[in-house]
C-alpha cells in the first residue's frame, strides 16, 4: 500500500527548534510535523531558491 505522505509537498514555512546536541540542532515543521536537522533545512531552502532562480 503506497504511503500518502508527500514530503516534497510541504515547503516547511514555519519551523521551531526542538532539540540541540553538541554539534547538531533539530527543528520541527509546524505545518507537517516533520523533524529534521537544521542544516538539512538550510540546504532545502538553498535548493529551493536555486530552483526558483532557474525558471
N, C-alpha and C positions, 0 to 999 in steps of 0.2 A: 504494500500500500504506500504510494508516494506521500511524502510529507507536504503539507500545505504551507509550511514556513518558507518565506521568501526573503532571505537575509538582504538581498540587494534592494528590496522594496523600501526599506527604511533608511533614510539618509542620516539618522541619529542627530536630529536638530538640537536636542536638549540632552546633555549628559551630566552626570553627577559623580564625583569621586566617591567610591565606596570602600576602597582599601588601599593601603600603602605598604610596600615591602621595602627592604633595604635598597633595592635598585629597580623597583617597578611600582607603577601606580595603576590602579584598576578603576575603570569608570563603568557606570551603568546608564544605558539609554533610557530616558524617562518615557519614551514613546513605545518602544517594543520590548524593553526589559532585558535586552542583551547586555552581558557583562564582558568586557574585553580590556586588554592592556591599553593604557593611554597612548603609548607610542603607535599602536595599531590604528587608533582613532586619528591621530595626526597624519599617518600615511594615507588613510581613507580620504581625508579632507584634501590632501595634496593631489591625489589621483583624480578626485572629483573635479578639482579646479583645472587640472591639465586637460581633462576630457571636455570640459566646458569651453576652454580656450580654442580647441581644435575646430569646433563647429560654428 
